[in-house]
Amino acid sequence: MARRLVPIATAFYALLLLGAVGWRWLADGQLPLRAGGAELWPAWARVGSGLGLGLALVAGSRAWTARSASARKLSEELASLVGGLSTGRVLLLAAISGVAEEAFFRGALQPRVGWLAASLLFGLAHFHPRRELRVWAPAAALAGLGFGALFEASGDLVAPALAHAVVNGLNLHWLASGEPGRARFARNGV
């Protein structure tokens, strides 16, 4: 399953990125890179804030997984889908999903519908009808709030795309390693 995931996901994210570029270009004659009106932060601040938010979200997701049965079940279900992915494939998926989703949700959608609506739509895009996966949508919406705020504050997609890629990369690596299925967390936390 994981081997088929990579080409399918790569094609999907390539189309999503092309859609974001086309939509923003047709709407304003711009690429979906800049936040409207925000002054661009220096490169070190955009990279640092993206890494910081990404690492904070990963730490939060691991703490949530350690303390919540529904989060543990989500992790185990996702691990069964991506188990066995190589590090190279994890990095590819993390990079392309982070860039494409941020280009679409922040670069193209957020200027049209606003920060809150784009974050809620980002959460809805992560909705899955299976009970074990339903908690993914609200968690994604919360992460989307952070990504959207970073887009508005930093002035472009560098910080949120980096944060998103860090979250996806570290969490995909953790899931692919099989650790969520092997680990049994103490009910009172780790």
C-alpha positions as CSV (number, residue, x, y, z in Angstrom):
1,M,0.0,0.0,0.0
2,A,2.7,2.5,1.0
3,R,4.6,2.0,-2.3
4,R,1.5,2.9,-4.3
5,L,0.9,5.9,-2.1
6,V,3.9,7.8,-3.3
7,P,3.1,8.1,-7.0
8,I,-0.6,8.7,-6.4
9,A,0.2,11.4,-3.7
10,T,2.9,13.0,-5.9
11,A,0.4,13.3,-8.8
12,F,-2.3,14.6,-6.5
13,Y,-0.1,17.3,-5.0
14,A,1.3,18.3,-8.4
15,L,-2.2,18.9,-9.6
16,L,-3.1,20.8,-6.4
17,L,0.0,23.0,-6.8
18,L,-0.9,23.7,-10.5
19,G,-4.4,24.5,-9.4
20,A,-3.2,26.9,-6.8
21,V,-0.8,28.6,-9.3
22,G,-3.5,28.8,-12.0
23,W,-6.2,30.1,-9.6
24,R,-4.1,32.8,-8.1
25,W,-2.7,33.8,-11.6
26,L,-6.1,34.0,-13.2
27,A,-7.5,35.9,-10.2
28,D,-4.8,38.5,-9.6
29,G,-2.0,37.8,-12.1
30,Q,0.3,36.7,-9.2
31,L,1.8,33.5,-8.0
32,P,0.4,32.1,-4.7
33,L,3.5,33.0,-2.8
34,R,2.9,36.3,-1.0
35,A,0.4,37.3,1.6
36,G,-1.4,40.5,0.6
37,G,-0.1,43.6,2.2
38,A,2.2,41.9,4.7
39,E,5.8,43.1,4.9
40,L,8.2,40.3,4.2
41,W,10.1,39.0,7.2
42,P,13.9,38.5,6.8
43,A,14.8,35.0,5.5
44,W,16.2,33.9,8.9
45,A,12.9,34.8,10.6
46,R,10.8,33.0,8.1
47,V,12.9,29.8,8.3
48,G,13.2,30.0,12.1
49,S,9.5,30.6,12.6
50,G,8.6,27.8,10.2
51,L,10.9,25.3,11.9
52,G,9.7,26.5,15.3
53,L,6.0,26.1,14.5
54,G,6.6,22.8,12.8
55,L,8.5,21.4,15.8
56,A,5.9,22.7,18.3
57,L,3.1,21.1,16.3
58,V,5.0,17.8,16.3
59,A,5.6,18.0,20.0
60,G,1.9,18.8,20.5
61,S,0.8,15.9,18.4
62,R,3.1,13.4,20.2
63,A,1.8,14.7,23.6
64,W,-1.8,14.4,22.4
65,T,-1.1,10.8,21.1
66,A,0.4,9.9,24.5
67,R,-2.6,11.2,26.4
68,S,-5.6,10.4,24.1
69,A,-7.0,7.1,23.0
70,S,-8.5,8.7,19.9
71,A,-5.2,10.2,18.9
72,R,-3.4,6.9,19.5
73,K,-6.0,5.1,17.3
74,L,-5.5,7.8,14.6
75,S,-1.8,7.3,14.7
76,E,-2.1,3.5,14.5
77,E,-4.5,3.7,11.6
78,L,-2.3,6.2,9.7
79,A,0.8,4.0,10.5
80,S,-1.0,1.0,8.9
81,L,-1.3,3.1,5.7
82,V,2.2,4.4,5.5
83,G,4.2,1.7,7.2
84,G,7.5,0.8,5.5
85,L,8.0,4.1,3.6
86,S,11.7,4.8,3.1
87,T,13.2,8.0,4.4
88,G,13.6,9.3,0.9
89,R,9.9,8.7,0.2
90,V,9.0,10.3,3.5
91,L,11.0,13.4,2.6
92,L,9.5,13.6,-0.9
93,L,5.9,13.3,0.5
94,A,6.6,15.8,3.2
95,A,8.1,18.4,0.9
96,I,5.5,18.1,-1.9
97,S,2.5,18.0,0.5
98,G,3.8,20.9,2.5
99,V,4.4,23.1,-0.5
100,A,1.3,22.1,-2.5
101,E,-1.2,22.3,0.4
102,E,0.2,25.7,1.6
103,A,0.2,27.1,-1.9
104,F,-3.5,26.1,-2.3
105,F,-4.9,26.8,1.2
106,R,-2.7,29.8,2.2
107,G,-1.5,31.2,-1.1
108,A,-4.6,30.9,-3.2
109,L,-7.5,30.3,-0.9
110,Q,-6.7,32.4,2.2
111,P,-6.6,35.7,0.3
112,R,-10.1,35.0,-1.0
113,V,-11.9,33.6,2.0
114,G,-9.8,34.8,4.9
115,W,-7.6,33.1,7.6
116,L,-10.3,31.4,9.6
117,A,-12.3,30.0,6.6
118,A,-9.1,28.7,4.9
119,S,-8.1,27.0,8.2
120,L,-11.5,25.4,8.5
121,L,-11.5,24.2,4.9
122,F,-8.0,22.8,5.5
123,G,-9.4,20.8,8.4
124,L,-12.4,19.6,6.2
125,A,-9.9,18.5,3.6
126,H,-8.5,16.1,6.2
127,F,-11.9,14.7,7.2
128,H,-12.3,11.0,6.9
129,P,-15.6,9.2,7.6
130,R,-14.0,6.3,9.4
131,R,-14.5,6.8,13.1
132,E,-10.8,6.2,13.9
133,L,-9.7,9.0,11.5
134,R,-12.3,11.6,12.4
135,V,-10.1,13.4,14.9
136,W,-7.7,14.2,12.1
137,A,-9.9,17.0,10.7
138,P,-10.0,19.2,13.9
139,A,-6.3,18.6,14.5
140,A,-5.6,19.7,10.9
141,A,-7.8,22.8,11.3
142,L,-5.8,23.8,14.4
143,A,-2.6,23.3,12.6
144,G,-4.1,25.3,9.7
145,L,-4.7,28.2,12.0
146,G,-1.0,28.3,12.8
147,F,0.0,28.0,9.2
148,G,-2.4,30.7,8.2
149,A,-1.2,33.1,10.9
150,L,2.4,32.5,9.9
151,F,1.5,33.2,6.3
152,E,-0.1,36.5,7.2
153,A,2.6,37.6,9.6
154,S,5.7,36.5,7.7
155,G,4.5,37.8,4.3
156,D,4.9,34.6,2.2
157,L,4.7,30.8,2.0
158,V,8.2,30.0,3.2
159,A,7.4,29.8,6.9
160,P,4.1,27.9,6.6
161,A,5.3,25.6,3.9
162,L,8.4,24.8,6.0
163,A,6.3,24.3,9.1
164,H,3.9,22.0,7.2
165,A,6.8,20.0,5.7
166,V,8.4,19.6,9.1
167,V,5.1,18.3,10.6
168,N,4.5,15.9,7.7
169,G,8.1,14.7,7.6
170,L,8.6,14.0,11.2
171,N,5.2,12.5,11.7
172,L,5.4,10.4,8.5
173,H,8.8,9.1,9.6
174,W,7.4,8.2,13.0
175,L,4.3,6.6,11.5
176,A,6.3,4.7,8.8
177,S,8.7,3.4,11.5
178,G,5.8,1.5,13.1
179,E,6.4,3.1,16.4
180,P,2.7,4.1,17.0
181,G,1.6,0.5,16.7
182,R,4.4,-0.8,18.9
183,A,4.2,1.8,21.6
184,R,1.6,1.6,24.3
185,F,1.4,4.8,26.1
186,A,0.6,5.1,29.8
187,R,-2.8,6.5,30.5
188,N,-1.4,9.2,32.7
189,G,1.0,10.5,30.1
190,V,4.6,9.7,29.1
